[in-house]
Every structure is written in structure tokens, then in C-alpha cells.
Amino acid sequence: MTLDKARELLGLELKATRKEIRAAYRRAARHWHPDRAPAGSEEEYREKMQQINAAYQRIVQFIEEYRFELVDKSSPEDLQQWWRDRFFSGVWTPPPPPDPEEDQE
């Protein structure tokens, strides 16, 4: 199952906290639990609940394996490096660095 499909099943946006993910799962589970199915719809609810469980497991697995950068960003980020990391392809060049002589005037 893809993350997009899992997000769609749980009704999540592109960004969500663990708390929001858990709440979305519980909300979907409450709605689609087979014990709450109307007479004759138990199989449909069972299949949907299996999909919801798989979606939740997929998202939790992604969160557990995601690597966070554990560094304080107290100093301002180098904007030239930021630009290079995101946009530099060799065709365009980054804007020129500020001229230190201009500040002295």
C-alpha cells in the first residue's frame, strides 16, 4: 500500500502529527468496525477495516523508519548553500554573494 492511499483511507492531509494520525485511525476504526455493521454488510465492513489497519500500519512504519536531523539550527542557514542544495543544476548559477565593500560605504 502506498502512503498516498494510506493517507486517503485515513483522511489525513500531507502533514500530520502522531496524535492526528492516531485520531484519524480511531475515527475510521470506530466507523468501519465490523461489530457496527448493519445487517448484511459485515463482509464489506470487515474488508474496509482490514484496509484501514493496513493503512495505519504503513504510516506508522514510515514514521518509525524516517530519519530526523538531530541538530539545533541556532545559527542562520547559509542561503547560498540552501539555494545550491535545492536548485543548482549547472545551468543556472546562484545569485552573487553580497559585496562586503558595499557595507563599508
C-alpha positions in Angstrom: 0.0 0.0 0.0 1.3 3.4 -0.9 1.5 6.3 1.6 -0.9 8.3 -0.6 -3.5 5.5 -0.5 -3.0 5.1 3.3 -3.4 8.9 3.8 -6.6 8.8 1.7 -8.1 5.9 3.6 -7.5 7.6 7.0 -8.5 11.1 5.7 -5.1 12.7 6.5 -3.5 15.8 5.0 0.0 15.9 3.6 1.4 16.8 7.1 0.1 15.2 10.3 1.3 14.7 13.8 1.3 11.3 15.5 -1.7 12.4 17.5 -3.6 13.3 14.4 -2.7 10.0 12.8 -3.9 8.1 15.8 -7.1 10.1 16.0 -7.8 9.5 12.3 -7.2 5.8 12.7 -9.5 5.6 15.7 -12.2 7.6 13.9 -12.1 5.3 10.9 -12.0 2.2 13.0 -15.0 3.4 15.0 -16.9 4.0 11.8 -15.9 0.8 9.9 -15.6 -1.8 12.7 -17.5 -5.0 11.7 -19.4 -5.0 15.0 -21.1 -1.8 14.0 -22.0 -3.0 10.5 -25.7 -3.1 9.5 -27.2 -6.5 8.9 -25.8 -8.0 5.7 -22.9 -5.6 5.4 -20.5 -7.3 7.8 -18.2 -8.5 5.0 -17.9 -5.1 3.4 -17.0 -3.6 6.8 -14.5 -6.3 7.6 -12.7 -5.7 4.3 -12.7 -1.9 4.9 -11.4 -2.4 8.4 -8.5 -4.6 7.1 -7.6 -1.8 4.6 -7.7 0.8 7.4 -5.5 -1.4 9.6 -3.0 -1.8 6.7 -3.0 1.9 6.0 -2.3 2.7 9.7 0.5 0.2 9.8 2.0 1.6 6.6 2.0 5.1 8.0 3.4 4.0 11.4 6.1 2.0 9.6 7.1 5.1 7.6 7.3 7.3 10.7 9.4 4.7 12.6 11.9 4.5 9.7 12.1 8.2 8.9 15.4 9.8 9.9 15.2 13.2 11.6 18.1 15.6 11.6 19.0 16.0 15.3 20.9 19.3 15.1 20.0 22.6 16.6 19.6 25.2 13.9 20.7 28.1 16.1 22.9 29.8 13.5 21.3 31.2 10.4 21.5 28.8 7.5 23.8 29.6 4.7 21.5 30.9 2.0 23.9 30.2 -0.8 24.2 26.6 0.3 20.4 26.3 0.7 20.0 27.5 -2.9 22.6 25.1 -4.3 21.1 22.2 -2.5 17.7 22.8 -3.9 18.1 24.4 -7.3 21.6 24.1 -8.6 21.7 22.0 -11.8 24.7 23.5 -13.5 22.6 25.5 -15.9 21.7 28.4 -13.6 24.0 30.0 -11.2 23.1 31.2 -7.7 22.8 35.0 -7.1 26.2 36.6 -6.5 27.2 36.9 -2.8 26.8 40.3 -1.2 29.8 42.6 -1.8 31.5 43.4 1.6 32.8 46.7 0.3 29.2 48.0 -0.2 28.6 47.7 3.6 31.6 49.9 4.4 30.4 52.9 2.5 
